[in-house]
Amino acid sequence: MNNILEFLVRHGYVVLLGWVFVEQLGLPIPSVPLLLAAGALAGAGRMNIFAALFVTMFAALCADSLWYELGRIRGIAILHLLCKISLEPDSCVRRTEGVFSRQGARSLIFAKFLPGVGAVAPPLAGVFHMRMARFMMFDLMGTLLWAGTFLGAGFVFSGQIEQIAAHLAYFGGHVGMVLLTAFALYIAYKFIARQRFIRALRIARITVGELKEKIDAGEEMVIVDLRHSMDFEADPQTIPGAFRMDAAELEEKNDRVPRDRDVILYCT
């Protein structure tokens, strides 16, 4: 934290602008410590709290507007891109779709507080053609709440944050090494878990070509479209003969799935 404070003193608002912008674009570089540090500097009279708030909101809104336009222009394909770059792509996108379907535009107010959701909510709003004015209104409220919360916390607890920074400086690079190691282990754990999941999935996977051959041959089977209702609404095309049900219903209403023939499930 001490290094962050000193870095902010030297480079100020330009750091906030660039850091928050690239974080909101999806890079895994959390800006919360930076916002807390900026708030602490404002509390010590070394930054202007309102200028820091404006710069943070401007950077976040620019990134969100870019994602919104990409979602509006590219449609559901932009969510597929997020699937590829996310550490938890399936759960991240599906969790956001669940929140978005329940809360609608209001989900933008608290999306930035939920890991992974903040990156997916703006393009999702574009995918479903939310009006630009409505998107900007709710995104502005959410960004103000998010930035104000952490800048305000840093401002109010500026004395305690400076004490923490002093303790971190005393212990030197050991704390940074521990945090870096913990982060690297977390990334490795997520990567290994995902690779295991993909390997297990391949065991029972059927290719598009193989499915087409089975359909052309007239084989008796059941095809189930497990896409989220929002995915289906954005791209209603489906495999001929398939019926749609939500993934959550697969266990609750499994009597709809016959046991006497092959069952093909797909969710993208």
C-alpha positions as CSV (number, residue, x, y, z in Angstrom):
1,M,0.0,0.0,0.0
2,N,2.9,2.4,0.7
3,N,4.2,2.0,-2.8
4,I,0.7,2.6,-4.2
5,L,0.5,5.8,-2.1
6,E,3.8,7.1,-3.3
7,F,3.1,6.2,-6.9
8,L,-0.3,8.1,-6.7
9,V,1.4,11.1,-5.2
10,R,3.8,11.3,-8.1
11,H,1.4,10.5,-11.0
12,G,-2.0,11.3,-9.5
13,Y,-5.1,11.3,-11.5
14,V,-3.5,9.9,-14.7
15,V,-2.9,6.6,-12.8
16,L,-6.5,6.4,-11.7
17,L,-7.7,7.1,-15.2
18,G,-5.6,4.4,-16.9
19,W,-5.8,1.8,-14.1
20,V,-9.6,1.9,-13.7
21,F,-10.2,2.0,-17.4
22,V,-8.2,-1.2,-18.2
23,E,-9.6,-2.9,-15.1
24,Q,-13.1,-2.2,-16.3
25,L,-12.2,-3.6,-19.7
26,G,-11.6,-6.9,-18.0
27,L,-7.9,-7.1,-17.1
28,P,-7.4,-8.8,-13.7
29,I,-5.8,-5.8,-12.0
30,P,-8.1,-4.8,-9.1
31,S,-8.5,-1.1,-8.7
32,V,-10.1,-1.2,-5.2
33,P,-6.7,-0.8,-3.4
34,L,-5.9,2.1,-5.7
35,L,-9.3,3.8,-4.8
36,L,-8.7,3.3,-1.1
37,A,-5.2,4.8,-1.5
38,A,-6.5,7.7,-3.4
39,G,-9.2,8.3,-0.7
40,A,-6.5,8.1,1.9
41,L,-4.4,10.7,0.1
42,A,-7.5,12.9,-0.2
43,G,-8.0,12.6,3.6
44,A,-4.4,13.7,4.1
45,G,-4.9,16.7,1.9
46,R,-2.7,15.4,-0.9
47,M,-5.4,14.8,-3.5
48,N,-8.8,16.3,-4.3
49,I,-11.5,13.8,-3.5
50,F,-14.0,15.2,-6.0
51,A,-11.4,15.2,-8.8
52,A,-10.5,11.6,-8.0
53,L,-14.2,10.6,-8.0
54,F,-14.7,12.3,-11.4
55,V,-11.7,10.7,-13.0
56,T,-12.6,7.3,-11.7
57,M,-16.2,7.6,-12.9
58,F,-15.1,8.9,-16.3
59,A,-12.7,6.0,-16.8
60,A,-15.3,3.3,-15.7
61,L,-18.1,4.8,-17.8
62,C,-15.9,4.9,-20.9
63,A,-15.0,1.3,-20.6
64,D,-18.6,0.3,-19.8
65,S,-19.9,2.3,-22.8
66,L,-17.4,0.5,-25.1
67,W,-18.6,-2.9,-23.8
68,Y,-22.2,-1.8,-24.2
69,E,-21.6,-0.9,-27.9
70,L,-19.8,-4.2,-28.6
71,G,-22.7,-6.1,-27.1
72,R,-25.2,-4.1,-29.1
73,I,-23.3,-4.5,-32.4
74,R,-21.8,-8.1,-32.0
75,G,-24.7,-9.6,-30.0
76,I,-24.3,-12.9,-28.2
77,A,-20.8,-13.4,-29.7
78,I,-19.4,-10.9,-27.3
79,L,-20.4,-13.1,-24.4
80,H,-18.6,-16.0,-26.1
81,L,-15.5,-13.8,-26.1
82,L,-15.8,-13.2,-22.4
83,C,-16.2,-16.9,-21.9
84,K,-12.8,-17.4,-23.4
85,I,-10.9,-14.8,-21.4
86,S,-12.5,-15.4,-18.0
87,L,-11.1,-17.6,-15.3
88,E,-14.6,-18.9,-14.5
89,P,-16.3,-18.2,-17.9
90,D,-19.4,-20.5,-17.6
91,S,-20.3,-19.6,-14.0
92,C,-19.4,-15.9,-14.5
93,V,-21.6,-15.4,-17.5
94,R,-24.5,-17.6,-16.2
95,R,-24.4,-15.8,-12.8
96,T,-24.6,-12.4,-14.5
97,E,-27.5,-13.6,-16.8
98,G,-29.3,-14.8,-13.7
99,V,-28.9,-11.4,-11.9
100,F,-29.7,-9.5,-15.1
101,S,-32.9,-11.5,-15.8
102,R,-34.1,-10.9,-12.2
103,Q,-33.1,-7.3,-11.7
104,G,-32.9,-5.9,-15.2
105,A,-31.3,-2.5,-15.5
106,R,-31.1,-2.3,-11.7
107,S,-28.4,-5.0,-11.7
108,L,-26.0,-2.3,-13.1
109,I,-26.2,-0.5,-9.8
110,F,-24.4,-3.2,-7.8
111,A,-22.7,-5.2,-10.6
112,K,-19.3,-3.7,-9.9
113,F,-19.4,-5.0,-6.3
114,L,-19.8,-8.7,-7.6
115,P,-16.6,-10.4,-8.9
116,G,-17.0,-11.1,-12.7
117,V,-20.4,-9.6,-12.9
118,G,-19.2,-6.0,-13.5
119,A,-17.4,-7.0,-16.7
120,V,-20.4,-8.9,-18.2
121,A,-23.3,-6.7,-17.3
122,P,-22.6,-3.8,-19.7
123,P,-22.2,-5.9,-22.9
124,L,-25.3,-7.9,-21.7
125,A,-27.2,-4.7,-21.6
126,G,-26.1,-4.1,-25.2
127,V,-27.0,-7.6,-26.3
128,F,-30.6,-7.1,-25.3
129,H,-30.7,-3.6,-26.7
130,M,-31.4,-1.7,-23.6
131,R,-31.9,2.0,-24.5
132,M,-28.6,3.9,-24.3
133,A,-30.1,6.6,-22.0
134,R,-31.5,3.9,-19.6
135,F,-28.1,2.1,-19.6
136,M,-26.2,5.3,-18.9
137,M,-28.5,6.3,-16.1
138,F,-28.2,3.0,-14.2
139,D,-24.5,2.6,-15.0
140,L,-23.8,6.1,-13.8
141,M,-25.6,5.3,-10.5
142,G,-23.7,2.1,-10.1
143,T,-20.3,3.7,-10.9
144,L,-21.0,6.5,-8.5
145,L,-21.9,4.1,-5.7
146,W,-18.9,1.9,-6.4
147,A,-16.3,4.6,-6.7
148,G,-17.8,6.7,-3.9
149,T,-17.8,3.7,-1.5
150,F,-14.1,2.9,-1.8
151,L,-12.8,6.5,-2.2
152,G,-15.0,7.5,0.8
153,A,-13.7,4.5,2.9
154,G,-10.1,5.6,2.1
155,F,-10.9,9.2,3.0
156,V,-12.6,8.3,6.3
157,F,-9.9,5.8,7.4
158,S,-7.0,7.6,5.9
159,G,-5.1,7.5,9.2
160,Q,-5.4,3.8,9.6
161,I,-4.5,3.2,6.0
162,E,-1.3,5.2,6.4
163,Q,-0.4,3.1,9.5
164,I,-1.0,-0.1,7.4
165,A,1.2,1.3,4.7
166,A,4.0,2.0,7.3
167,H,3.8,-1.6,8.6
168,L,3.9,-3.0,5.1
169,A,7.0,-0.8,4.4
170,Y,8.6,-2.1,7.5
171,F,8.2,-5.7,6.4
172,G,9.5,-4.8,3.0
173,G,9.0,-7.0,0.0
174,H,8.0,-10.1,2.0
175,V,4.4,-9.1,2.2
176,G,4.3,-8.5,-1.6
177,M,5.9,-11.8,-2.3
178,V,3.3,-13.6,-0.1
179,L,0.5,-11.8,-1.9
180,L,2.0,-12.5,-5.3
181,T,2.5,-16.2,-4.4
182,A,-1.1,-16.5,-3.1
183,F,-2.5,-14.9,-6.3
184,A,-0.4,-17.2,-8.5
185,L,-1.6,-20.3,-6.6
186,Y,-5.2,-19.1,-7.0
187,I,-4.7,-18.7,-10.8
188,A,-3.1,-22.1,-11.0
189,Y,-5.9,-23.8,-9.0
190,K,-8.5,-22.3,-11.2
191,F,-6.6,-23.3,-14.4
192,I,-6.1,-26.9,-13.2
193,A,-9.7,-27.2,-12.1
194,R,-11.0,-25.9,-15.4
195,Q,-8.7,-28.3,-17.4
196,R,-9.9,-31.2,-15.4
197,F,-13.5,-30.2,-16.1
198,I,-12.8,-29.9,-19.8
199,R,-11.1,-33.3,-19.9
200,A,-14.1,-34.9,-18.1
201,L,-16.5,-33.2,-20.4
202,R,-14.7,-34.5,-23.5
203,I,-15.4,-38.1,-22.4
204,A,-19.1,-37.7,-23.1
205,R,-18.9,-35.0,-25.8
206,I,-20.4,-35.3,-29.3
207,T,-19.3,-33.1,-32.1
208,V,-21.6,-31.1,-34.3
209,G,-20.8,-33.3,-37.3
210,E,-21.5,-36.5,-35.4
211,L,-24.8,-35.1,-34.2
212,K,-25.7,-34.1,-37.8
213,E,-25.0,-37.7,-38.9
214,K,-27.2,-39.1,-36.2
215,I,-30.1,-36.8,-37.2
216,D,-29.7,-37.6,-40.9
217,A,-29.7,-41.3,-40.1
218,G,-33.0,-40.9,-38.3
219,E,-31.7,-42.2,-34.9
220,E,-34.0,-41.9,-32.0
221,M,-32.6,-39.5,-29.5
222,V,-33.6,-36.5,-27.4
223,I,-31.9,-33.1,-27.9
224,V,-32.2,-30.7,-25.0
225,D,-31.4,-27.0,-25.3
226,L,-30.1,-25.9,-21.9
227,R,-29.3,-22.3,-22.7
228,H,-30.3,-19.6,-20.3
229,S,-33.5,-17.9,-21.3
230,M,-31.6,-14.7,-22.0
231,D,-29.2,-16.5,-24.3
232,F,-32.2,-18.0,-26.1
233,E,-33.9,-14.6,-26.4
234,A,-30.8,-13.1,-27.9
235,D,-30.3,-16.0,-30.4
236,P,-33.5,-18.0,-30.7
237,Q,-32.1,-20.4,-33.4
238,T,-32.0,-24.0,-32.1
239,I,-31.3,-27.5,-33.3
240,P,-34.3,-29.0,-35.2
241,G,-36.3,-31.2,-32.9
242,A,-34.7,-29.9,-29.7
243,F,-36.8,-28.7,-26.7
244,R,-35.6,-26.1,-24.3
245,M,-35.4,-26.2,-20.6
246,D,-33.3,-24.4,-18.0
247,A,-30.3,-26.1,-16.6
248,A,-31.7,-25.8,-13.1
249,E,-34.8,-27.7,-14.2
250,L,-32.7,-30.7,-15.4
251,E,-32.7,-32.1,-11.8
252,E,-36.0,-30.7,-10.7
253,K,-38.1,-31.9,-13.7
254,N,-36.0,-34.8,-15.1
255,D,-39.2,-36.7,-15.8
256,R,-39.3,-34.7,-19.1
257,V,-36.1,-36.5,-20.2
258,P,-36.8,-40.1,-21.4
259,R,-34.5,-42.9,-20.2
260,D,-34.8,-45.2,-23.2
261,R,-32.7,-43.3,-25.7
262,D,-29.6,-41.2,-26.1
263,V,-29.9,-37.7,-24.6
264,I,-27.9,-34.8,-26.2
265,L,-27.5,-31.7,-24.1
266,Y,-26.1,-28.4,-25.3
267,C,-25.8,-25.0,-23.8
268,T,-24.1,-22.8,-26.3
